[in-house]
Amino acid sequence: MNLNLKQKLFGSKLKKIVWLVVLFTAILCAAFIRIVPDYSTSRGFAIVSLSDYDKYKQGYCLKEDRILSKEERFKRGILDTLDRSVLFYAAITDRCYYVYDNEACNYGNGEFAVKVGFYETDKFNNDDWLEVLSKEYEIEKRKNQDAWLLYRNIFVEKFQMKPVNIAERLKINLAEGFAGFDMPVIEYKGLNKYLLYLDKSFILYDDFKFSAILVRVPEGYTPKDLLDRKQYYEREIQTRSYSEDDFKIDTCGNSDFKIYKNNVEEIADRLVREDLFKGG
């Protein structure tokens, strides 16, 4: 038997052995392990035993060996999404200014800079926010027609908004299927943009999904723009439809928001570059 023939036969046997090992492994996996959602990691899943899989189907948080109440699961999921959102936008804002030296990122990032995060004020409530902000807008415009940091003047200078612990303020209303805050929460997202979270800013669904109804307040918005956002907010509450901002929650209360500590810098850098340098 020549050398080439021996090599072919040996190679053929080796391939068969490899395929048998792969097949045997696949059968073992199918018989003894399962894959379940786990949004605490960027993989988005966990490999578990059959016994743990049975517990998962009952609603168990396997890491804590207990079933979270519906209220706790929704609250964890919403807070997880908001916390990771702040992590993401803080990375974008820092990247935009410190790496690419763009002064539009955060009011120039000097004395006028605002830290990305959640804030509160007692100057308006869930019912009169549009009226108050529209009035303050007109006052600021009369002072300076070309003011480009108008909402910063309103929220930071005039209203003196203060950091707030959103975990202590978030209310879950299972009976009506909403979550939100008794008093408005202001999120500064960097890039000269604000969001308002009101008493029904999150629509809760039976399958442990939720949608965020966002009231955006970027620099440049007029009272008419704010009215449009209010009408959108009220329309979404009435229809309870899935929006572009909907999220899933796993049995441990983790959100499927696709931002994690191990990928936030890379994603933020890519998005900033694409936005700053789009169109060549």
N, C-alpha and C positions, 0 to 999 in steps of 0.2 A: 504494500500500500504506500503510495507516494505521499510526500509531506503535504501537498495541497489538499489532497483528499482527506487526510487526517484532520487538517485544520477546519475543513468544511463540516465534517461530521461532528467534531468537537464544538464548533460554533453553533451548529444546529441543536445539539443536545443542551448547550448552555442556554440558548434562547428559550427552549422548552422549559428548562428548570426555572428560569427567571419568570416566565409567564405563569407557571404553576404556583410559584411563591406569591406573585401578585394576586392571582385568582384566590388562593387560599386566604390571603390577608383580607381581601375584599369580602369574602364570605364571613370571616370572623368579625369584621367590622359591622357587616349587616346584621349579624346575629347578636352581637353583644354591646354595641355602642350606637348612639344617636347624636344628631346635631340639633341644638336648640338656639334661639336668639339670645345673644348677650351683647348689648350695645355699650357696655362699659369699655370695650376694646375696639380698635379700628377694624379688626376682623369682622365684628358684628355677630359672631356666633361662638358657641362653646361645644366641645365634644363631651358627652356624658354617658354614664352607664345606663343599662335598661331600667334599673331600679330608680335611678335619678330621673330618667325620662318620664316614668310613670308619675313621679311626684311633680315634675314640671307641668304635666298635662292637668294636674289638679290645681295648678296655680302657685306652686311653691316657688319662693325665691331660694334657689339651691344654696347660694352662698351663706344665707342666714338660717336656712332650714325652717322657714315659716312662710305662711301666706300673708302678704301685705293686705291691709284693708284697701278697699277701692279708693278711699280718700287719700291714704298715704301714698299709694302707687301713683295716682295722678299728680299729687303735690311734688313728689320726688321727680317725676318726669318733666314737669314744667320748670322746676328750679334747675334741674340738670341742663335743660336746653338754654335757659337764660344765663347760667354761669358760663357755659361754653361759648355762648354768643359774645359775652363780654371779653373772654379770653381771646377770641378770634378778632374782634374789632380793635382791641388794644394792640394786638400784634400788627394789624394792618396800618393803624395810625402811626405807630412807632416806626414801622418799616418805611412808610411813605415819607416821613420827615427826616429821620436820621440816616437812612440809606440813600434816598433819592432827593433829599433836600428840597422837597416841595412844600411851600409855605401854605398851600391851600388845605393841607392835611388836618391841621388843628389850630386855626387862627394864628399860624406862624410858630406855634409851639413855644412861644416866649411867655411874657407876662399875661397874655390873653388866653393861654392854653387851658383846656378843661380836661380833667381826667376822665377817661372812659369808665362808665359805671352807672349805678342807679341812684336817683336822688328823689327828694320830696320837697314840697312847699305847701304852705297853708293858704296861698293866695288864690287858689281856685279849687273847685271840687269836680266830681264826675258829671254834674249837671250843667255847670256854668263855664267850663273851660273854654269853649269856643267864644263866648261873649267876652270873657276876660282877655284872652289872647288877642282877639280882634281889636279890642279897645287899646291895648298896650301897643299893638302894631302901629295903629294910626298915630299914637303919641310919639313913638320913636321915629316914624317917617316925617312927622312935622319938624322934629328936631334936626334931622339930617336925611334928605332925600336919597342920598347915595350910601347910606349905612349898610355895610355888608355883614356886620356881626350883630344884627338886630335882635335875634332870639337869644344870643349870648347875653346882651344887655338886659333883656327881660328876665331870663331864667337865673343868671348868675349874679348880675349887679343889682337889679331891682328886687327880684323875688328871693335872692340869696338862698337858692336851693341847697339842701344839705344831703350828704350820703344817707342812705336808708338800707336797713337789713330787710331784703325782700322776703326772706324765709319767714320772718315774723309777721309780715303783712299779708301774704298770699292767702286768700280765702277760697275754699273749694265748695261749690254749691251743687251737690249731686242731684238734688231734687229738680233743679232747673237745668242742669247740664252745662253750667258755666263756672269759670274761675276768674278771679281778678282781685282788685284791691279796693278797700273802702274809700281810700283817698288816692288820687292819681299818683302814679309813679312815673318819673321822667328817666328815660335811659339816654345818656349821651353816648352815641355810637362812634365818636370821632368823625373826621371828615366833615365837620360842621353840620352834623345831623342829629336830631333828637327824635325820640319815640315817646308817645304817651301810652301807658297801660292804665286801663280804667276798670270798672267793676265787672265787665263781661268781656275781657280781652281774650279769653281762651274758651273755645267751644269744646266740650267734652263729649266723646262718642262712646257707645257701649263696648266697642272692641278695643278699648284702651288706646285710642288715638285721640289727638287733639289738634285743633287748628288755632293759630294765633291771628287775631284781628288787629292789625297794626295801624295806629294813628301816627303817621309820619309828620314830622315838623322840621324839615331842613331849612337852612338859611335860604331866603329867596321866596319862601311860601307867602302868599297874600291871604287875607281873610277869606277870599273866595276859594282858594285852595284848601284851607282848613275846613270850610263848609263842605266841600266835596268829600274830604276824609271822614267827616262826621256822618254824612249821609251813607257813605260806604260802610262804616262801622255799624250803623243802625240796620242797614239792609242785610248785612251778614248775620247779625243777631236774629233777625226775623227768619231768614231762609235756613240757617244752620247748615249751610253747604260746606263741603270740603273746599279749602282754599289752597293757594299755592304754598302756604306756610303750614302744612300739616305734618305731624310727627307720630311715630309709634313709640310705645313704652313697653319694655320687657317686664318680666315678673318681679324683677328687683327694683323697678322704678327708674331704669336708665333710658334715656331718649336716644333715638336713632339719628340725631343731629350729627352730621359727618365731620365734626371737628374734634380733635383730641390733642392732648399735650404733645404727643410725638409727631403730629403732622401739621400743627397750626402754623409754624414758622414757614414751612415750605409752601403751603397753600396761600398764606398771606403774601409772601413775596411774589408768587406767580400772578395773583390777582392785581397787586399794585402795579407790577410791570406791564401787564396787559392793559390796565386802565390808563396809565400815564403815557404809554408809548403806542397806543393803538393808532392805526392808520399810518404807521411809520414815523 
